[in-house]
Amino acid sequence: MSKPIAEVRGVAKNFGRTRALREAHLVLNPGEIHALMGENGAGKSTLVKILVGALQPDAGELRLDDGPLHLVGVAEAVAAGLVPIYQHRTLLPDLSVRENLLAFDLAAGSGWRITPRRNDEQIAQMLAPVGLRLDPNRAVSSLSVGEQQLVEIARGLARECRVLILDEPTATLNRREVAQLFGILRRIWTRDVPSFSSVIASMKLRRSRIVLCSARRPHHCEGRSAWDPDSV
């Protein structure tokens, strides 16, 4: 059996007297899609924020490749291969598809003038895993909501992604776009990438492993699957 990519062990988080998360355990094995589900206030968002370095736990630990992982900020999580895709788009609408795909390079400190201008073939290769064929010079504002989300996922995968973490990805999508997103995730999941896993917060996804958050404590529900998006 493959070793886990990442683990959450006994993580707890409090905000004053409010206990947001307690004794959270989560094991992310290669080739798995986890649907993190639960009622409002169950601790899903808190767990996701801890996974991507936006919050630090009060107790417990994160591990990556069986070693301790201490994250101070989202940039460190991305560098470690834990890539978040947020519910609200982070693309720059007035810039092109190409410029948005290179945004992480800019965040690393490169200026516009010294950032390599990747050719159309390289941009096409970045978009291929999510099934998009777009003009690299097209403004992101002209894309549909679903296409914008897939550009964000393509950008995340291009960062040597180990764990893709999506926060309520279906919230702003129509039924066709939801079906397309699920198809892309299944394609990524089943491709020959032995060290890839993903976590999807607050969504319904067929053939995923459900991690049910209840009483602010995540539990794996082995053998259960989230239902087909067509039934939502």
C-alpha positions in Angstrom: 0.0 0.0 0.0 1.3 3.5 -0.9 2.3 5.8 1.9 0.0 8.8 2.6 0.9 12.0 0.9 -0.3 14.1 3.8 -1.9 13.6 7.2 -3.8 15.6 9.8 -3.2 14.2 13.3 -5.2 15.2 16.3 -5.6 18.8 15.2 -7.6 21.2 17.3 -8.5 24.9 16.8 -10.2 27.3 19.1 -11.4 30.9 18.6 -11.7 32.3 22.1 -14.2 30.0 23.9 -15.5 28.6 20.6 -14.1 25.2 19.7 -13.9 25.1 15.9 -12.1 21.8 15.5 -11.1 19.0 17.9 -9.1 15.9 17.4 -9.2 16.1 13.6 -7.7 13.2 11.8 -7.4 12.9 8.0 -5.2 10.7 5.9 -4.7 11.6 2.2 -3.5 8.7 0.2 -2.4 8.8 -3.5 -5.2 8.5 -6.0 -8.0 9.5 -3.7 -10.7 12.2 -3.8 -12.1 13.1 -0.4 -15.5 14.9 -0.1 -15.4 16.9 3.2 -19.1 17.3 4.2 -21.0 18.5 7.2 -23.4 21.2 8.5 -22.5 24.8 8.9 -20.1 25.2 11.8 -18.9 21.6 11.7 -15.3 22.7 11.1 -14.9 22.1 7.4 -13.6 25.5 6.6 -11.3 25.6 9.6 -9.8 22.2 8.6 -9.3 23.4 5.0 -7.6 26.7 6.2 -5.2 24.7 8.4 -4.4 22.4 5.5 -3.4 25.4 3.3 -1.5 27.3 6.0 -4.1 30.1 6.5 -4.5 29.1 10.1 -2.2 27.4 12.5 -3.6 24.6 14.8 -3.6 24.9 18.5 -2.8 21.3 18.9 -1.9 18.3 16.8 0.2 18.3 13.6 0.3 18.1 9.9 2.5 15.7 8.1 3.8 15.5 4.5 5.5 12.4 3.2 5.7 11.0 6.7 7.5 14.0 8.0 6.3 17.0 10.1 4.9 19.9 8.2 4.8 23.4 9.7 3.0 26.0 7.5 3.1 29.7 8.1 1.0 31.1 5.3 -0.6 29.9 2.1 2.6 30.5 0.0 4.4 27.8 2.1 1.5 25.4 1.5 1.6 26.0 -2.3 5.4 25.5 -2.3 4.8 22.2 -0.5 2.3 21.1 -3.1 -0.9 21.8 -1.1 -2.8 24.0 -3.5 -6.1 25.7 -2.6 -8.8 26.6 -5.1 -11.2 29.0 -3.4 -15.0 29.3 -3.8 -14.5 33.0 -4.9 -12.4 33.4 -7.9 -8.9 34.8 -7.5 -8.2 35.4 -11.2 -7.5 38.9 -12.4 -10.4 39.5 -14.9 -8.8 42.2 -16.9 -5.7 40.2 -17.6 -5.3 37.4 -20.2 -5.5 33.6 -19.7 -1.7 33.5 -20.1 -1.1 36.2 -17.5 -3.3 34.6 -15.0 -1.7 31.2 -15.5 1.6 32.9 -14.7 0.3 34.7 -11.6 2.1 32.3 -9.1 5.4 33.3 -10.8 4.6 36.9 -10.1 3.7 36.2 -6.5 7.1 34.6 -6.1 8.7 38.0 -6.9 9.1 38.1 -10.6 8.1 41.3 -12.4 6.0 41.5 -15.6 9.0 42.4 -17.7 11.3 39.7 -16.4 8.6 36.9 -16.3 9.3 34.5 -19.2 6.5 34.7 -21.9 5.5 31.2 -22.3 4.6 30.2 -25.8 1.2 29.1 -26.9 2.1 25.4 -26.9 3.2 25.6 -23.2 0.0 27.4 -22.2 -2.0 24.7 -24.1 -0.1 22.0 -22.1 -1.0 23.7 -18.8 -4.7 23.8 -19.8 -4.9 20.3 -21.2 -5.4 18.5 -17.9 -8.6 20.4 -17.3 -9.8 19.9 -20.9 -9.7 23.6 -21.9 -8.6 24.9 -25.3 -8.4 28.7 -25.1 -6.6 31.6 -26.8 -3.9 32.4 -24.3 -4.4 36.1 -25.0 -8.2 36.0 -24.3 -9.3 38.2 -21.3 -10.4 36.1 -18.4 -13.5 38.3 -18.0 -14.8 36.9 -21.2 -14.8 33.3 -19.9 -17.8 31.6 -18.3 -17.7 31.0 -14.5 -17.0 27.3 -15.1 -14.1 28.1 -17.5 -12.6 30.5 -15.0 -12.7 27.8 -12.3 -10.9 25.4 -14.6 -8.2 28.0 -15.4 -7.6 28.3 -11.6 -7.4 24.5 -11.3 -4.9 24.4 -14.3 -2.8 27.0 -12.6 -2.8 25.1 -9.4 -1.8 21.8 -11.0 1.0 23.5 -12.8 2.6 24.2 -9.4 3.7 20.6 -8.9 0.4 20.0 -7.0 0.4 17.1 -4.6 -3.0 17.8 -2.9 -5.6 19.9 -4.6 -8.0 21.5 -2.1 -11.3 22.9 -3.5 -13.5 25.0 -1.3 -17.2 24.6 -2.3 -16.3 24.4 -6.0 -19.9 23.9 -7.2 -21.5 26.9 -5.4 -21.5 29.2 -8.4 -21.8 26.6 -11.2 -24.8 25.5 -13.2 -25.6 21.8 -13.7 -23.6 21.4 -16.9 -20.6 23.1 -15.4 -20.9 20.8 -12.3 -20.9 17.7 -14.5 -17.9 19.1 -16.4 -16.0 19.8 -13.2 -16.7 16.3 -11.8 -15.5 14.7 -15.1 -12.3 16.7 -15.0 -11.6 15.7 -11.4 -12.2 12.0 -12.2 -9.8 12.4 -15.2 -7.1 13.9 -13.0 -7.7 11.3 -10.3 -7.4 8.4 -12.6 -4.4 9.6 -14.7 -0.9 8.2 -14.0 0.1 10.6 -11.2 1.0 8.3 -8.3 1.5 11.1 -5.8 -1.8 13.0 -6.3 -4.8 13.3 -4.0 -7.5 15.9 -3.5 -9.9 17.3 -0.9 -13.2 18.9 -1.8 -15.0 20.8 0.9 -18.8 20.8 1.1 -19.8 19.1 -2.1 -21.4 16.0 -3.4 -19.2 13.8 -5.6 -19.7 10.3 -6.8 -17.0 7.7 -6.2 -15.2 9.8 -3.5 -14.3 8.9 0.0 -16.6 10.9 2.3 -15.1 12.6 5.3 -18.1 13.6 7.4 -17.5 16.5 9.8 -19.7 16.1 12.9 -19.2 17.6 16.3 -16.2 19.4 14.9 -14.4 16.1 14.4 -13.9 14.6 10.9 -14.7 10.9 10.5 -14.0 8.7 7.5 -17.1 6.9 6.3 -15.5 3.8 4.6 -17.4 2.2 1.8 -19.8 5.1 1.3 -20.0 7.3 -1.8 -21.4 10.7 -2.3 -24.3 10.7 -4.8 -24.3 11.6 -8.4 -24.4 15.3 -9.2 -27.3 14.6 -11.6 -29.4 13.8 -8.6 -28.7 17.1 -6.8 
